[in-house]
Amino acid sequence: MTAPEEKPLLKVVKGTPDDYQLAALTAVIAGLASAAPVEEKPKQRSEWANPARRVRRPSQHGPGAWRASGFPG
């Protein structure tokens, strides 16, 4: 039995690179292929954009009501 013919991983289509250039290219491509994917941190949402801030409490009546109307929560 004959082994199936393997396809080359890299193919030079233009130019004549020397052995050092091919080794450097192979090292870069191998490094990129083996690099671990970067985990993205979840973006923190600004409290100013929080939709819950749009919901207002009913206004309070009585002494100090004007002061309580300006405080969130």
PyMOL Python script that loads the backbone (N, CA, C, O; Angstrom):
from pymol import cmd

cmd.read_pdbstr("""\
ATOM      1  N   MET A   1       0.833  -1.180   0.000  1.00  0.00           N
ATOM      2  CA  MET A   1       0.000   0.000   0.000  1.00  0.00           C
ATOM      3  C   MET A   1       0.877   1.242   0.000  1.00  0.00           C
ATOM      4  O   MET A   1       1.963   1.266   0.578  1.00  0.00           O
ATOM      5  N   THR A   2       0.388   2.235  -0.643  1.00  0.00           N
ATOM      6  CA  THR A   2       1.113   3.508  -0.645  1.00  0.00           C
ATOM      7  C   THR A   2       0.359   4.508   0.222  1.00  0.00           C
ATOM      8  O   THR A   2      -0.871   4.511   0.272  1.00  0.00           O
ATOM      9  N   ALA A   3       1.119   5.350   0.899  1.00  0.00           N
ATOM     10  CA  ALA A   3       0.518   6.361   1.769  1.00  0.00           C
ATOM     11  C   ALA A   3      -0.091   7.466   0.909  1.00  0.00           C
ATOM     12  O   ALA A   3       0.449   7.810  -0.142  1.00  0.00           O
ATOM     13  N   PRO A   4      -1.213   8.018   1.356  1.00  0.00           N
ATOM     14  CA  PRO A   4      -1.797   9.116   0.579  1.00  0.00           C
ATOM     15  C   PRO A   4      -0.858  10.323   0.570  1.00  0.00           C
ATOM     16  O   PRO A   4      -0.185  10.619   1.557  1.00  0.00           O
ATOM     17  N   GLU A   5      -0.834  10.993  -0.549  1.00  0.00           N
ATOM     18  CA  GLU A   5       0.064  12.135  -0.698  1.00  0.00           C
ATOM     19  C   GLU A   5      -0.469  13.315   0.110  1.00  0.00           C
ATOM     20  O   GLU A   5      -1.634  13.691  -0.018  1.00  0.00           O
ATOM     21  N   GLU A   6       0.392  13.891   0.940  1.00  0.00           N
ATOM     22  CA  GLU A   6      -0.012  15.014   1.782  1.00  0.00           C
ATOM     23  C   GLU A   6       0.154  16.322   1.023  1.00  0.00           C
ATOM     24  O   GLU A   6       1.095  16.499   0.250  1.00  0.00           O
ATOM     25  N   LYS A   7      -0.783  17.233   1.264  1.00  0.00           N
ATOM     26  CA  LYS A   7      -0.702  18.551   0.642  1.00  0.00           C
ATOM     27  C   LYS A   7       0.241  19.422   1.463  1.00  0.00           C
ATOM     28  O   LYS A   7       0.275  19.297   2.687  1.00  0.00           O
ATOM     29  N   PRO A   8       1.002  20.295   0.823  1.00  0.00           N
ATOM     30  CA  PRO A   8       1.897  21.181   1.584  1.00  0.00           C
ATOM     31  C   PRO A   8       1.090  22.204   2.384  1.00  0.00           C
ATOM     32  O   PRO A   8       0.026  22.645   1.950  1.00  0.00           O
ATOM     33  N   LEU A   9       1.606  22.574   3.554  1.00  0.00           N
ATOM     34  CA  LEU A   9       0.935  23.563   4.389  1.00  0.00           C
ATOM     35  C   LEU A   9       1.124  24.977   3.854  1.00  0.00           C
ATOM     36  O   LEU A   9       0.226  25.812   3.962  1.00  0.00           O
ATOM     37  N   LEU A  10       2.286  25.240   3.282  1.00  0.00           N
ATOM     38  CA  LEU A  10       2.591  26.551   2.712  1.00  0.00           C
ATOM     39  C   LEU A  10       2.996  26.374   1.260  1.00  0.00           C
ATOM     40  O   LEU A  10       3.608  25.374   0.884  1.00  0.00           O
ATOM     41  N   LYS A  11       2.641  27.366   0.450  1.00  0.00           N
ATOM     42  CA  LYS A  11       3.018  27.311  -0.955  1.00  0.00           C
ATOM     43  C   LYS A  11       3.522  28.691  -1.360  1.00  0.00           C
ATOM     44  O   LYS A  11       2.814  29.684  -1.193  1.00  0.00           O
ATOM     45  N   VAL A  12       4.716  28.756  -1.879  1.00  0.00           N
ATOM     46  CA  VAL A  12       5.295  30.017  -2.340  1.00  0.00           C
ATOM     47  C   VAL A  12       4.822  30.229  -3.771  1.00  0.00           C
ATOM     48  O   VAL A  12       5.116  29.426  -4.656  1.00  0.00           O
ATOM     49  N   VAL A  13       4.084  31.319  -3.991  1.00  0.00           N
ATOM     50  CA  VAL A  13       3.555  31.576  -5.327  1.00  0.00           C
ATOM     51  C   VAL A  13       4.362  32.638  -6.075  1.00  0.00           C
ATOM     52  O   VAL A  13       4.254  32.755  -7.296  1.00  0.00           O
ATOM     53  N   LYS A  14       5.167  33.407  -5.350  1.00  0.00           N
ATOM     54  CA  LYS A  14       5.962  34.435  -6.017  1.00  0.00           C
ATOM     55  C   LYS A  14       7.230  34.664  -5.218  1.00  0.00           C
ATOM     56  O   LYS A  14       7.194  34.705  -3.989  1.00  0.00           O
ATOM     57  N   GLY A  15       8.327  34.809  -5.894  1.00  0.00           N
ATOM     58  CA  GLY A  15       9.592  35.067  -5.223  1.00  0.00           C
ATOM     59  C   GLY A  15      10.325  33.772  -4.904  1.00  0.00           C
ATOM     60  O   GLY A  15       9.829  32.671  -5.144  1.00  0.00           O
ATOM     61  N   THR A  16      11.517  33.941  -4.359  1.00  0.00           N
ATOM     62  CA  THR A  16      12.338  32.788  -3.991  1.00  0.00           C
ATOM     63  C   THR A  16      12.884  32.996  -2.587  1.00  0.00           C
ATOM     64  O   THR A  16      14.020  33.442  -2.424  1.00  0.00           O
ATOM     65  N   PRO A  17      12.084  32.677  -1.566  1.00  0.00           N
ATOM     66  CA  PRO A  17      12.568  32.853  -0.196  1.00  0.00           C
ATOM     67  C   PRO A  17      13.638  31.818   0.134  1.00  0.00           C
ATOM     68  O   PRO A  17      13.610  30.690  -0.359  1.00  0.00           O
ATOM     69  N   ASP A  18      14.574  32.225   0.975  1.00  0.00           N
ATOM     70  CA  ASP A  18      15.601  31.272   1.392  1.00  0.00           C
ATOM     71  C   ASP A  18      15.085  30.480   2.598  1.00  0.00           C
ATOM     72  O   ASP A  18      13.964  30.692   3.061  1.00  0.00           O
ATOM     73  N   ASP A  19      15.907  29.581   3.087  1.00  0.00           N
ATOM     74  CA  ASP A  19      15.491  28.705   4.187  1.00  0.00           C
ATOM     75  C   ASP A  19      15.162  29.487   5.458  1.00  0.00           C
ATOM     76  O   ASP A  19      14.240  29.118   6.186  1.00  0.00           O
ATOM     77  N   TYR A  20      15.900  30.555   5.734  1.00  0.00           N
ATOM     78  CA  TYR A  20      15.651  31.352   6.940  1.00  0.00           C
ATOM     79  C   TYR A  20      14.305  32.079   6.862  1.00  0.00           C
ATOM     80  O   TYR A  20      13.578  32.161   7.852  1.00  0.00           O
ATOM     81  N   GLN A  21      13.987  32.599   5.690  1.00  0.00           N
ATOM     82  CA  GLN A  21      12.705  33.282   5.523  1.00  0.00           C
ATOM     83  C   GLN A  21      11.533  32.305   5.649  1.00  0.00           C
ATOM     84  O   GLN A  21      10.515  32.632   6.259  1.00  0.00           O
ATOM     85  N   LEU A  22      11.672  31.128   5.085  1.00  0.00           N
ATOM     86  CA  LEU A  22      10.617  30.121   5.223  1.00  0.00           C
ATOM     87  C   LEU A  22      10.476  29.665   6.667  1.00  0.00           C
ATOM     88  O   LEU A  22       9.363  29.429   7.138  1.00  0.00           O
ATOM     89  N   ALA A  23      11.586  29.539   7.369  1.00  0.00           N
ATOM     90  CA  ALA A  23      11.529  29.140   8.780  1.00  0.00           C
ATOM     91  C   ALA A  23      10.849  30.221   9.612  1.00  0.00           C
ATOM     92  O   ALA A  23      10.064  29.910  10.508  1.00  0.00           O
ATOM     93  N   ALA A  24      11.142  31.487   9.325  1.00  0.00           N
ATOM     94  CA  ALA A  24      10.504  32.579  10.061  1.00  0.00           C
ATOM     95  C   ALA A  24       9.009  32.619   9.780  1.00  0.00           C
ATOM     96  O   ALA A  24       8.212  32.802  10.701  1.00  0.00           O
ATOM     97  N   LEU A  25       8.626  32.452   8.539  1.00  0.00           N
ATOM     98  CA  LEU A  25       7.210  32.442   8.183  1.00  0.00           C
ATOM     99  C   LEU A  25       6.484  31.274   8.844  1.00  0.00           C
ATOM    100  O   LEU A  25       5.373  31.437   9.348  1.00  0.00           O
ATOM    101  N   THR A  26       7.094  30.125   8.844  1.00  0.00           N
ATOM    102  CA  THR A  26       6.496  28.951   9.482  1.00  0.00           C
ATOM    103  C   THR A  26       6.345  29.162  10.984  1.00  0.00           C
ATOM    104  O   THR A  26       5.333  28.770  11.564  1.00  0.00           O
ATOM    105  N   ALA A  27       7.336  29.773  11.615  1.00  0.00           N
ATOM    106  CA  ALA A  27       7.258  30.026  13.057  1.00  0.00           C
ATOM    107  C   ALA A  27       6.134  31.001  13.382  1.00  0.00           C
ATOM    108  O   ALA A  27       5.418  30.814  14.367  1.00  0.00           O
ATOM    109  N   VAL A  28       5.972  32.032  12.571  1.00  0.00           N
ATOM    110  CA  VAL A  28       4.907  33.013  12.813  1.00  0.00           C
ATOM    111  C   VAL A  28       3.539  32.367  12.646  1.00  0.00           C
ATOM    112  O   VAL A  28       2.658  32.557  13.483  1.00  0.00           O
ATOM    113  N   ILE A  29       3.356  31.615  11.588  1.00  0.00           N
ATOM    114  CA  ILE A  29       2.057  30.977  11.347  1.00  0.00           C
ATOM    115  C   ILE A  29       1.762  29.936  12.416  1.00  0.00           C
ATOM    116  O   ILE A  29       0.620  29.823  12.862  1.00  0.00           O
ATOM    117  N   ALA A  30       2.756  29.181  12.833  1.00  0.00           N
ATOM    118  CA  ALA A  30       2.540  28.197  13.901  1.00  0.00           C
ATOM    119  C   ALA A  30       2.212  28.891  15.219  1.00  0.00           C
ATOM    120  O   ALA A  30       1.380  28.404  15.985  1.00  0.00           O
ATOM    121  N   GLY A  31       2.853  30.014  15.486  1.00  0.00           N
ATOM    122  CA  GLY A  31       2.557  30.764  16.711  1.00  0.00           C
ATOM    123  C   GLY A  31       1.148  31.322  16.715  1.00  0.00           C
ATOM    124  O   GLY A  31       0.476  31.304  17.746  1.00  0.00           O
ATOM    125  N   LEU A  32       0.694  31.815  15.574  1.00  0.00           N
ATOM    126  CA  LEU A  32      -0.672  32.337  15.482  1.00  0.00           C
ATOM    127  C   LEU A  32      -1.700  31.224  15.624  1.00  0.00           C
ATOM    128  O   LEU A  32      -2.751  31.416  16.236  1.00  0.00           O
ATOM    129  N   ALA A  33      -1.399  30.066  15.062  1.00  0.00           N
ATOM    130  CA  ALA A  33      -2.343  28.953  15.126  1.00  0.00           C
ATOM    131  C   ALA A  33      -2.456  28.389  16.536  1.00  0.00           C
ATOM    132  O   ALA A  33      -3.517  27.902  16.926  1.00  0.00           O
ATOM    133  N   SER A  34      -1.373  28.450  17.301  1.00  0.00           N
ATOM    134  CA  SER A  34      -1.407  27.859  18.639  1.00  0.00           C
ATOM    135  C   SER A  34      -1.740  28.871  19.726  1.00  0.00           C
ATOM    136  O   SER A  34      -1.839  28.504  20.896  1.00  0.00           O
ATOM    137  N   ALA A  35      -1.913  30.130  19.364  1.00  0.00           N
ATOM    138  CA  ALA A  35      -2.217  31.160  20.365  1.00  0.00           C
ATOM    139  C   ALA A  35      -3.597  30.917  20.953  1.00  0.00           C
ATOM    140  O   ALA A  35      -4.545  30.586  20.240  1.00  0.00           O
ATOM    141  N   ALA A  36      -3.691  31.087  22.251  1.00  0.00           N
ATOM    142  CA  ALA A  36      -4.978  30.908  22.927  1.00  0.00           C
ATOM    143  C   ALA A  36      -5.890  32.083  22.584  1.00  0.00           C
ATOM    144  O   ALA A  36      -5.428  33.219  22.478  1.00  0.00           O
ATOM    145  N   PRO A  37      -7.166  31.815  22.412  1.00  0.00           N
ATOM    146  CA  PRO A  37      -8.078  32.927  22.125  1.00  0.00           C
ATOM    147  C   PRO A  37      -8.181  33.870  23.321  1.00  0.00           C
ATOM    148  O   PRO A  37      -8.170  33.435  24.473  1.00  0.00           O
ATOM    149  N   VAL A  38      -8.277  35.127  23.039  1.00  0.00           N
ATOM    150  CA  VAL A  38      -8.355  36.142  24.085  1.00  0.00           C
ATOM    151  C   VAL A  38      -9.789  36.201  24.600  1.00  0.00           C
ATOM    152  O   VAL A  38     -10.738  36.342  23.829  1.00  0.00           O
ATOM    153  N   GLU A  39      -9.926  36.088  25.923  1.00  0.00           N
ATOM    154  CA  GLU A  39     -11.257  36.166  26.507  1.00  0.00           C
ATOM    155  C   GLU A  39     -11.647  37.629  26.661  1.00  0.00           C
ATOM    156  O   GLU A  39     -10.905  38.432  27.226  1.00  0.00           O
ATOM    157  N   GLU A  40     -12.813  37.951  26.152  1.00  0.00           N
ATOM    158  CA  GLU A  40     -13.287  39.324  26.268  1.00  0.00           C
ATOM    159  C   GLU A  40     -14.032  39.487  27.582  1.00  0.00           C
ATOM    160  O   GLU A  40     -14.860  38.656  27.955  1.00  0.00           O
ATOM    161  N   LYS A  41     -13.720  40.569  28.273  1.00  0.00           N
ATOM    162  CA  LYS A  41     -14.413  40.856  29.517  1.00  0.00           C
ATOM    163  C   LYS A  41     -15.791  41.419  29.182  1.00  0.00           C
ATOM    164  O   LYS A  41     -15.936  42.167  28.215  1.00  0.00           O
ATOM    165  N   PRO A  42     -16.800  41.066  29.970  1.00  0.00           N
ATOM    166  CA  PRO A  42     -18.104  41.665  29.707  1.00  0.00           C
ATOM    167  C   PRO A  42     -18.051  43.168  29.963  1.00  0.00           C
ATOM    168  O   PRO A  42     -17.474  43.627  30.949  1.00  0.00           O
ATOM    169  N   LYS A  43     -18.649  43.900  29.081  1.00  0.00           N
ATOM    170  CA  LYS A  43     -18.627  45.356  29.212  1.00  0.00           C
ATOM    171  C   LYS A  43     -19.544  45.766  30.354  1.00  0.00           C
ATOM    172  O   LYS A  43     -20.673  45.290  30.470  1.00  0.00           O
ATOM    173  N   GLN A  44     -19.040  46.651  31.184  1.00  0.00           N
ATOM    174  CA  GLN A  44     -19.851  47.141  32.284  1.00  0.00           C
ATOM    175  C   GLN A  44     -20.730  48.270  31.772  1.00  0.00           C
ATOM    176  O   GLN A  44     -20.269  49.194  31.101  1.00  0.00           O
ATOM    177  N   ARG A  45     -21.987  48.167  32.103  1.00  0.00           N
ATOM    178  CA  ARG A  45     -22.944  49.162  31.660  1.00  0.00           C
ATOM    179  C   ARG A  45     -22.939  50.344  32.622  1.00  0.00           C
ATOM    180  O   ARG A  45     -22.940  50.174  33.841  1.00  0.00           O
ATOM    181  N   SER A  46     -22.933  51.508  32.064  1.00  0.00           N
ATOM    182  CA  SER A  46     -22.952  52.711  32.882  1.00  0.00           C
ATOM    183  C   SER A  46     -24.291  52.817  33.596  1.00  0.00           C
ATOM    184  O   SER A  46     -25.339  52.524  33.021  1.00  0.00           O
ATOM    185  N   GLU A  47     -24.247  53.233  34.842  1.00  0.00           N
ATOM    186  CA  GLU A  47     -25.494  53.402  35.593  1.00  0.00           C
ATOM    187  C   GLU A  47     -26.344  54.524  35.017  1.00  0.00           C
ATOM    188  O   GLU A  47     -27.559  54.549  35.212  1.00  0.00           O
ATOM    189  N   TRP A  48     -25.713  55.448  34.310  1.00  0.00           N
ATOM    190  CA  TRP A  48     -26.498  56.521  33.700  1.00  0.00           C
ATOM    191  C   TRP A  48     -27.372  55.980  32.578  1.00  0.00           C
ATOM    192  O   TRP A  48     -28.419  56.556  32.282  1.00  0.00           O
ATOM    193  N   ALA A  49     -26.962  54.885  31.949  1.00  0.00           N
ATOM    194  CA  ALA A  49     -27.747  54.297  30.868  1.00  0.00           C
ATOM    195  C   ALA A  49     -28.698  53.216  31.370  1.00  0.00           C
ATOM    196  O   ALA A  49     -29.394  52.594  30.567  1.00  0.00           O
ATOM    197  N   ASN A  50     -28.744  52.985  32.658  1.00  0.00           N
ATOM    198  CA  ASN A  50     -29.599  51.950  33.224  1.00  0.00           C
ATOM    199  C   ASN A  50     -31.069  52.329  33.022  1.00  0.00           C
ATOM    200  O   ASN A  50     -31.487  53.402  33.454  1.00  0.00           O
ATOM    201  N   PRO A  51     -31.867  51.456  32.365  1.00  0.00           N
ATOM    202  CA  PRO A  51     -33.265  51.803  32.131  1.00  0.00           C
ATOM    203  C   PRO A  51     -34.070  51.938  33.417  1.00  0.00           C
ATOM    204  O   PRO A  51     -35.119  52.583  33.414  1.00  0.00           O
ATOM    205  N   ALA A  52     -33.613  51.353  34.502  1.00  0.00           N
ATOM    206  CA  ALA A  52     -34.345  51.453  35.763  1.00  0.00           C
ATOM    207  C   ALA A  52     -34.344  52.886  36.286  1.00  0.00           C
ATOM    208  O   ALA A  52     -35.211  53.251  37.080  1.00  0.00           O
ATOM    209  N   ARG A  53     -33.391  53.696  35.857  1.00  0.00           N
ATOM    210  CA  ARG A  53     -33.353  55.092  36.304  1.00  0.00           C
ATOM    211  C   ARG A  53     -34.509  55.895  35.723  1.00  0.00           C
ATOM    212  O   ARG A  53     -34.889  56.932  36.266  1.00  0.00           O
ATOM    213  N   ARG A  54     -35.065  55.408  34.613  1.00  0.00           N
ATOM    214  CA  ARG A  54     -36.175  56.131  33.988  1.00  0.00           C
ATOM    215  C   ARG A  54     -37.478  55.962  34.760  1.00  0.00           C
ATOM    216  O   ARG A  54     -38.387  56.786  34.655  1.00  0.00           O
ATOM    217  N   VAL A  55     -37.558  54.892  35.532  1.00  0.00           N
ATOM    218  CA  VAL A  55     -38.763  54.643  36.308  1.00  0.00           C
ATOM    219  C   VAL A  55     -38.714  55.526  37.548  1.00  0.00           C
ATOM    220  O   VAL A  55     -37.752  55.479  38.314  1.00  0.00           O
ATOM    221  N   ARG A  56     -39.721  56.305  37.735  1.00  0.00           N
ATOM    222  CA  ARG A  56     -39.737  57.236  38.865  1.00  0.00           C
ATOM    223  C   ARG A  56     -40.696  56.747  39.935  1.00  0.00           C
ATOM    224  O   ARG A  56     -41.716  56.119  39.652  1.00  0.00           O
ATOM    225  N   ARG A  57     -40.340  57.049  41.155  1.00  0.00           N
ATOM    226  CA  ARG A  57     -41.253  56.762  42.261  1.00  0.00           C
ATOM    227  C   ARG A  57     -42.361  57.805  42.267  1.00  0.00           C
ATOM    228  O   ARG A  57     -42.182  58.919  41.773  1.00  0.00           O
ATOM    229  N   PRO A  58     -43.496  57.439  42.826  1.00  0.00           N
ATOM    230  CA  PRO A  58     -44.522  58.469  42.979  1.00  0.00           C
ATOM    231  C   PRO A  58     -44.027  59.545  43.940  1.00  0.00           C
ATOM    232  O   PRO A  58     -43.297  59.257  44.888  1.00  0.00           O
ATOM    233  N   SER A  59     -44.429  60.779  43.687  1.00  0.00           N
ATOM    234  CA  SER A  59     -43.963  61.858  44.557  1.00  0.00           C
ATOM    235  C   SER A  59     -44.557  61.738  45.955  1.00  0.00           C
ATOM    236  O   SER A  59     -45.694  61.313  46.157  1.00  0.00           O
ATOM    237  N   GLN A  60     -43.727  62.131  46.892  1.00  0.00           N
ATOM    238  CA  GLN A  60     -44.163  62.098  48.287  1.00  0.00           C
ATOM    239  C   GLN A  60     -44.784  63.442  48.652  1.00  0.00           C
ATOM    240  O   GLN A  60     -44.465  64.478  48.068  1.00  0.00           O
ATOM    241  N   HIS A  61     -45.663  63.392  49.617  1.00  0.00           N
ATOM    242  CA  HIS A  61     -46.315  64.616  50.084  1.00  0.00           C
ATOM    243  C   HIS A  61     -45.816  64.923  51.486  1.00  0.00           C
ATOM    244  O   HIS A  61     -45.397  64.022  52.212  1.00  0.00           O
ATOM    245  N   GLY A  62     -45.858  66.136  51.848  1.00  0.00           N
ATOM    246  CA  GLY A  62     -45.512  66.503  53.209  1.00  0.00           C
ATOM    247  C   GLY A  62     -44.196  67.237  53.299  1.00  0.00           C
ATOM    248  O   GLY A  62     -43.596  67.598  52.287  1.00  0.00           O
ATOM    249  N   PRO A  63     -43.743  67.458  54.559  1.00  0.00           N
ATOM    250  CA  PRO A  63     -42.508  68.192  54.770  1.00  0.00           C
ATOM    251  C   PRO A  63     -41.312  67.438  54.176  1.00  0.00           C
ATOM    252  O   PRO A  63     -41.201  66.223  54.341  1.00  0.00           O
ATOM    253  N   GLY A  64     -40.446  68.133  53.505  1.00  0.00           N
ATOM    254  CA  GLY A  64     -39.244  67.535  52.911  1.00  0.00           C
ATOM    255  C   GLY A  64     -39.512  66.806  51.606  1.00  0.00           C
ATOM    256  O   GLY A  64     -38.615  66.142  51.087  1.00  0.00           O
ATOM    257  N   ALA A  65     -40.720  66.908  51.059  1.00  0.00           N
ATOM    258  CA  ALA A  65     -41.042  66.199  49.817  1.00  0.00           C
ATOM    259  C   ALA A  65     -40.196  66.707  48.658  1.00  0.00           C
ATOM    260  O   ALA A  65     -39.782  65.924  47.802  1.00  0.00           O
ATOM    261  N   TRP A  66     -39.936  68.001  48.622  1.00  0.00           N
ATOM    262  CA  TRP A  66     -39.140  68.549  47.532  1.00  0.00           C
ATOM    263  C   TRP A  66     -37.720  68.001  47.564  1.00  0.00           C
ATOM    264  O   TRP A  66     -37.113  67.794  46.513  1.00  0.00           O
ATOM    265  N   ARG A  67     -37.175  67.759  48.777  1.00  0.00           N
ATOM    266  CA  ARG A  67     -35.827  67.219  48.907  1.00  0.00           C
ATOM    267  C   ARG A  67     -35.814  65.748  48.489  1.00  0.00           C
ATOM    268  O   ARG A  67     -34.887  65.315  47.805  1.00  0.00           O
ATOM    269  N   ALA A  68     -36.813  64.986  48.881  1.00  0.00           N
ATOM    270  CA  ALA A  68     -36.880  63.558  48.549  1.00  0.00           C
ATOM    271  C   ALA A  68     -37.089  63.339  47.059  1.00  0.00           C
ATOM    272  O   ALA A  68     -36.730  62.281  46.541  1.00  0.00           O
ATOM    273  N   SER A  69     -37.660  64.310  46.358  1.00  0.00           N
ATOM    274  CA  SER A  69     -37.910  64.140  44.926  1.00  0.00           C
ATOM    275  C   SER A  69     -36.613  64.141  44.119  1.00  0.00           C
ATOM    276  O   SER A  69     -36.582  63.624  43.002  1.00  0.00           O
ATOM    277  N   GLY A  70     -35.557  64.709  44.665  1.00  0.00           N
ATOM    278  CA  GLY A  70     -34.293  64.771  43.937  1.00  0.00           C
ATOM    279  C   GLY A  70     -33.360  63.621  44.212  1.00  0.00           C
ATOM    280  O   GLY A  70     -32.357  63.477  43.513  1.00  0.00           O
ATOM    281  N   PHE A  71     -33.640  62.798  45.195  1.00  0.00           N
ATOM    282  CA  PHE A  71     -32.769  61.670  45.530  1.00  0.00           C
ATOM    283  C   PHE A  71     -33.275  60.402  44.851  1.00  0.00           C
ATOM    284  O   PHE A  71     -34.462  60.087  44.944  1.00  0.00           O
ATOM    285  N   PRO A  72     -32.405  59.675  44.175  1.00  0.00           N
ATOM    286  CA  PRO A  72     -32.849  58.437  43.528  1.00  0.00           C
ATOM    287  C   PRO A  72     -33.118  57.346  44.554  1.00  0.00           C
ATOM    288  O   PRO A  72     -32.581  57.363  45.661  1.00  0.00           O
ATOM    289  N   GLY A  73     -33.943  56.417  44.169  1.00  0.00           N
ATOM    290  CA  GLY A  73     -34.103  55.202  44.921  1.00  0.00           C
ATOM    291  C   GLY A  73     -35.105  55.190  45.953  1.00  0.00           C
ATOM    292  O   GLY A  73     -35.284  54.176  46.628  1.00  0.00           O
TER     293      GLY A  73
END
""", "prot")
cmd.dss("prot")
cmd.show_as("cartoon", "prot")
cmd.util.cbc("prot")
cmd.orient("prot")
